Amino acid sequence: MHFGLNDDQQLLQATLREYAAKELLPARRREIFEAGRAFDPGLWQSAADVGVTGLVIPQRYGGAGLELLDLALAFEVLGEAAMPGPFLGHALAALALLCGGSAAQRERWLPRLASGDALGSVALCELEGGWGPETWGVREADGRLHGAKQHVEHAERADLLVVGVAGGGLVLVEGGAEGVSTASIDGIDRMRNLSRVEFVGTPAEPLPGGVEAARRVRDAGCVLLAADAFGAAWKLIRLTVEYSLTREQFGTPIAQFQSVKHQLANLAADTEPTRGLFWYAAHAFDHLPAEAEHAAAVAKAHVTDRAVQVGRGAVELHGGIGFTWECDVQFWVRRCMFDRAWLGLPREHLARVADLGGW
C-alpha cells in the first residue's frame, strides 16, 4: 500500500505553487484584501490557463479527468496562498453536474466550466442556517423557484447556480435569470465574496440525479474545505516560525526561548496528522462509497477545527502585531475560520458521524 503522493500529484502541487507565487505577490494579495473585491479577472484567467477550473471534469468536456484527491491537493495549495476567487463554488457546481446532471446539461455546461469561461457556484445554506439536504426549504414547482439562500459564494458573478431545494434535490439557475436578486454579505474572509440570494418565480432546471448528487456535493465540499484549511494552517505555522527567528527580545530571537519552541512544535505535531483525514476522505469519495460520507464529515470537523486553533496560536506568537490590520497573518486566520463555518460547524458534522455510526 502506498501512503504518499505519486509523481503526477507532486507535480500538480509544485505547478500550482509556482503559479500562486508568480501571480499572487504579497502586495497584490494585500490590495485585493483591502479592496474587499475577492474576484480578480486576471487571477481567474491564469488559474483557468493552468487547469485549476477543470481538474475533475472529464477530458471529453475539456477537463483533466482527475479524481477528488487531486482536486483536494490543489485546494491545499489554494489555502496556502490564501488565493481569492470562486474556486470552491465553481468546483462543487461542476461536481453536481457530474454526479446528477443529464447528458444535455453536462454537454452544455461542463466545457464552459472547465475552461473558466463560465463561473459556477452553489446555493446551499438556508436563511435559518441549515446546510444539509435534509434542511433545504427553497421550493421548486413547475420549473419555478421560490425562496432564499445565504452565504452563496460569488453569486453576483455566477453564470450558473446549483441550488438545493426542498426534498433534497438540486436545480440549475442561470445567471441573470428573472426573479433573482442578490445582496452582499460581509463575511469573515475578504478573499471570498458571499451573498444572500432570493428567488421569486425564477426559472429552474432540475438535475435528474439531484437527490443523490446533493449528498455527494456535501461530501466533496467537506473534503475541499478540509484541504484548504490544512494548507492555510501550515502556511500559518511557517509564517510564525519565520517571525520567531527574526523577532528579538532581550537581544535574542524568540525562537530560542523554550516556551516558544514548545508552542511551535505542538502546532506542527497537532496539524500534520490531520493530512491523512482529507487524503483518505478524498480517496473514499471515488473508491469507497460506503465510507465516503463518514470520512468526509470526520475530515471537515477535525481538520478545520485544528486549523482555527493553529490560527489562534499564530496570532499569539506574533504578539501585539498579530492583532493588527497590517499583519498578513489575518489572511490565513480568516480563511481557516471560513472553512470551519461554511457547510456547517464541526459539531454538526460530528453529530452526523455519530448518526452514521448508529451511536
C-alpha positions in Angstrom: 0.0 0.0 0.0 1.3 3.4 -1.0 1.0 6.2 1.6 2.4 9.1 -0.3 1.7 11.1 -3.4 2.6 9.9 -6.9 4.8 11.8 -9.2 1.9 13.4 -11.1 0.3 14.6 -7.8 3.6 16.1 -6.6 4.0 17.8 -10.0 0.4 19.2 -9.7 1.1 20.8 -6.4 4.5 22.1 -7.5 3.0 23.7 -10.6 0.2 25.3 -8.6 2.7 26.6 -6.0 4.7 28.2 -8.8 1.5 29.7 -10.3 0.5 31.1 -6.9 3.9 32.6 -6.2 4.1 34.2 -9.6 0.5 35.5 -9.9 -0.3 36.5 -6.3 2.6 38.6 -4.9 2.2 39.7 -1.3 1.4 43.3 -2.3 -1.3 42.1 -4.7 -2.8 39.9 -2.1 -3.0 42.8 0.3 -4.5 45.1 -2.3 -7.3 42.5 -3.1 -7.9 42.0 0.7 -8.2 45.7 1.5 -10.4 46.4 -1.5 -12.7 43.5 -0.4 -13.5 42.6 -4.1 -12.2 39.0 -3.8 -12.5 38.4 -7.5 -9.6 39.3 -9.8 -10.3 38.5 -13.5 -6.6 38.1 -14.2 -6.1 35.6 -11.4 -9.2 33.7 -12.5 -8.0 33.5 -16.1 -4.5 32.4 -15.2 -5.9 29.7 -12.9 -8.0 28.5 -15.8 -4.9 28.5 -18.0 -3.1 26.1 -15.7 -6.2 23.9 -15.5 -7.5 24.6 -12.0 -11.0 25.2 -13.2 -11.4 21.8 -14.8 -9.3 19.3 -12.8 -12.1 16.8 -12.1 -14.1 17.4 -15.3 -13.7 14.6 -17.8 -11.4 15.1 -20.7 -14.3 14.7 -23.2 -15.6 18.1 -21.8 -12.2 19.8 -21.8 -11.1 19.0 -18.3 -8.2 16.9 -16.9 -10.4 14.0 -15.7 -8.7 13.7 -12.3 -10.1 12.4 -9.0 -11.2 14.3 -5.9 -7.9 13.6 -4.2 -6.1 15.6 -6.9 -8.6 18.4 -6.6 -8.1 18.4 -2.8 -4.3 18.6 -3.3 -5.0 21.7 -5.5 -7.1 23.2 -2.7 -4.4 22.7 -0.2 -2.2 24.9 -2.3 -5.0 27.5 -2.8 -5.3 27.6 1.0 -1.5 28.0 1.4 -1.7 31.0 -0.9 -4.9 32.5 0.5 -6.0 32.6 -3.1 -9.0 34.9 -3.7 -11.7 33.7 -6.1 -14.7 31.5 -6.6 -12.8 28.2 -6.7 -14.9 26.3 -4.1 -18.4 27.0 -5.5 -17.1 26.5 -9.0 -15.7 23.1 -8.2 -18.9 22.0 -6.4 -21.1 23.2 -9.3 -19.1 21.0 -11.7 -19.3 18.0 -9.4 -23.1 18.5 -9.1 -23.4 18.2 -12.8 -21.1 15.2 -13.0 -23.0 13.4 -10.2 -26.5 14.3 -11.1 -26.8 16.1 -14.4 -28.4 14.9 -17.6 -26.3 14.3 -20.7 -27.6 17.5 -22.2 -26.8 19.5 -19.0 -23.3 18.2 -18.9 -22.7 18.9 -22.6 -24.0 22.5 -22.2 -22.2 23.5 -19.1 -19.1 21.3 -18.3 -16.9 22.5 -21.3 -17.5 26.2 -20.2 -16.8 25.4 -16.6 -13.7 23.5 -17.5 -12.3 26.4 -19.5 -13.3 29.0 -16.9 -15.4 30.8 -19.5 -18.5 30.2 -17.2 -18.3 30.6 -13.5 -20.3 28.2 -11.4 -21.4 28.3 -7.7 -23.7 26.6 -5.3 -26.5 27.9 -3.1 -27.0 25.5 -0.2 -27.4 27.4 3.1 -30.9 28.2 4.3 -31.6 31.6 5.9 -32.0 29.8 9.2 -28.5 28.3 8.8 -29.2 24.7 7.7 -26.6 23.4 5.2 -27.6 19.8 4.6 -30.1 18.5 2.1 -32.5 17.5 4.9 -32.9 21.1 5.9 -33.5 22.8 2.5 -36.7 24.7 2.2 -36.5 26.5 -1.2 -39.4 25.3 -3.3 -39.4 24.3 -6.9 -42.7 23.8 -8.7 -43.4 23.7 -12.4 -39.9 24.8 -13.2 -40.1 27.9 -11.0 -38.1 28.6 -7.8 -39.3 30.4 -4.7 -37.3 31.1 -1.5 -33.9 32.4 -0.5 -30.4 31.2 0.3 -27.4 32.8 2.1 -23.6 32.5 2.2 -23.6 31.9 -1.6 -20.1 32.3 -2.9 -19.7 34.9 -5.8 -23.4 34.7 -6.6 -23.4 38.1 -8.3 -20.9 36.9 -10.9 -22.0 33.3 -11.3 -23.2 32.2 -14.8 -24.6 29.0 -13.2 -26.1 28.5 -9.7 -26.7 25.0 -8.4 -29.5 25.4 -5.8 -30.5 22.9 -3.1 -34.3 22.6 -2.9 -36.9 21.1 -0.6 -36.8 17.3 -0.8 -33.0 17.3 -1.0 -32.7 17.7 -4.8 -30.7 20.2 -6.9 -31.8 22.6 -9.6 -29.9 24.8 -12.1 -30.4 28.5 -12.3 -28.7 30.6 -15.0 -27.0 33.8 -14.1 -29.2 36.8 -14.8 -32.4 34.8 -14.7 -35.6 36.6 -13.9 -36.7 36.8 -10.3 -33.1 36.5 -8.9 -31.8 39.2 -6.6 -28.6 39.2 -4.6 -27.3 41.2 -1.6 -23.7 41.1 -0.4 -22.9 39.7 3.0 -19.9 41.0 5.0 -18.2 37.7 5.6 -15.1 36.8 7.7 -12.9 36.0 4.7 -12.5 39.0 2.4 -10.9 36.7 -0.2 -14.4 35.1 -0.8 -17.5 37.2 -1.7 -20.7 35.9 -0.1 -24.3 36.9 -0.9 -27.8 36.4 0.1 -29.8 35.2 -2.9 -33.6 35.4 -3.3 -35.7 33.6 -5.9 -39.1 34.8 -6.9 -40.6 32.6 -9.6 -37.1 32.0 -11.1 -36.8 29.6 -14.0 -35.0 26.5 -12.7 -34.0 23.2 -14.3 -33.9 20.1 -12.0 -31.0 17.8 -12.1 -32.3 14.3 -12.8 -30.0 12.7 -10.2 -30.1 15.7 -7.8 -31.0 13.8 -4.6 -28.0 11.5 -4.8 -25.8 14.3 -6.2 -26.7 16.6 -3.2 -25.1 14.2 -0.7 -22.1 13.8 -2.9 -21.7 17.5 -3.3 -21.8 17.9 0.5 -19.1 15.2 0.9 -16.9 16.8 -1.7 -17.3 20.2 -0.1 -16.3 18.9 3.3 -13.1 17.4 1.8 -12.2 20.5 -0.1 -12.7 22.8 2.9 -10.6 20.5 5.0 -7.8 20.5 2.4 -8.0 24.3 2.1 -7.8 24.7 5.8 -4.9 22.3 6.1 -2.9 24.4 3.6 -3.7 27.6 5.4 -2.8 26.1 8.8 0.7 25.0 7.5 1.2 28.4 6.0 0.5 30.0 9.4 3.0 27.7 11.1 5.7 28.6 8.6 4.9 32.3 8.9 5.2 32.0 12.7 8.5 30.1 12.6 9.9 32.8 10.3 8.7 35.6 12.6 10.1 33.9 15.7 13.5 33.7 14.0 13.6 37.4 13.4 11.8 38.9 16.3 14.2 39.6 19.2 13.5 40.1 22.9 16.3 40.8 25.3 18.7 40.7 22.3 17.7 37.1 21.5 15.4 35.7 18.8 12.3 34.5 20.5 12.7 31.2 18.6 15.4 30.4 21.2 13.0 30.5 24.1 12.0 27.1 25.2 8.3 28.0 25.6 8.1 29.3 22.1 9.8 26.1 20.8 7.2 24.0 22.6 4.3 26.1 21.1 5.7 25.8 17.6 6.3 22.1 17.9 2.8 21.5 19.3 1.2 23.4 16.4 3.1 21.3 13.9 2.6 18.0 15.7 -1.1 18.6 16.1 -1.6 19.6 12.5 0.4 17.2 10.4 -1.6 14.0 11.3 -4.8 15.6 10.0 -3.4 15.4 6.5 -4.4 11.8 6.3 -8.0 12.7 7.1 -8.7 14.6 4.0 -6.5 12.4 1.9 -8.5 9.4 3.0 -11.8 11.1 2.6 -11.0 12.2 -0.9 -9.9 8.7 -1.8 -13.1 7.3 -0.3 -15.2 9.7 -2.4 -14.1 8.0 -5.6 -13.3 4.4 -4.4 -15.1 3.6 -1.2 -18.7 4.9 -1.4 -19.8 3.1 1.7 -17.2 5.1 3.7 -17.3 8.4 1.9 -19.9 10.3 3.9 -18.4 9.3 7.2 -14.8 10.1 6.2 -15.8 13.5 4.7 -17.6 14.5 7.9 -14.7 13.5 10.1 -12.2 15.4 7.9 -14.3 18.6 7.8 -14.8 18.5 11.6 -11.3 17.8 12.7 -9.1 19.5 10.1 -11.0 22.8 10.1 -11.2 22.9 13.9 -7.5 22.2 14.2 -6.7 24.9 11.6 -8.6 27.5 13.7 -6.6 26.5 16.7 -3.4 27.0 14.7 -4.6 30.4 13.7 -5.1 31.4 17.3 -1.6 30.1 18.2 -0.1 32.0 15.3 -1.7 35.3 16.3 -0.5 34.8 19.9 3.1 34.0 18.9 3.2 37.1 16.7 2.5 39.1 19.9 0.9 42.6 19.6 1.5 42.8 15.9 -0.6 39.7 15.3 -3.8 41.5 16.2 -3.2 44.4 13.8 -4.7 45.1 10.4 -1.2 45.4 8.9 -0.2 41.9 9.8 -0.7 39.4 7.0 -1.3 36.6 9.4 -5.0 37.5 9.4 -5.4 36.4 5.7 -4.9 32.8 6.7 -6.7 33.0 10.1 -9.8 34.4 8.4 -9.5 31.6 5.8 -9.4 28.9 8.5 -12.4 30.5 10.2 -14.4 30.5 6.9 -13.5 26.9 6.2 -14.6 25.9 9.7 -18.0 27.5 9.4 -19.0 27.1 5.7 -21.0 24.0 5.1 -21.6 23.6 8.9 -19.6 23.8 12.1 -17.6 20.9 13.4 -20.2 20.0 16.0 -22.8 19.5 13.2 -20.5 17.1 11.3 -19.5 15.2 14.5 -23.3 14.7 15.1 -23.5 13.3 11.6 -20.6 11.0 12.3 -22.4 9.7 15.4 -25.7 9.2 13.4 -23.8 7.4 10.7 -22.2 5.1 13.2 -25.6 4.4 14.9 -24.5 5.9 18.2 
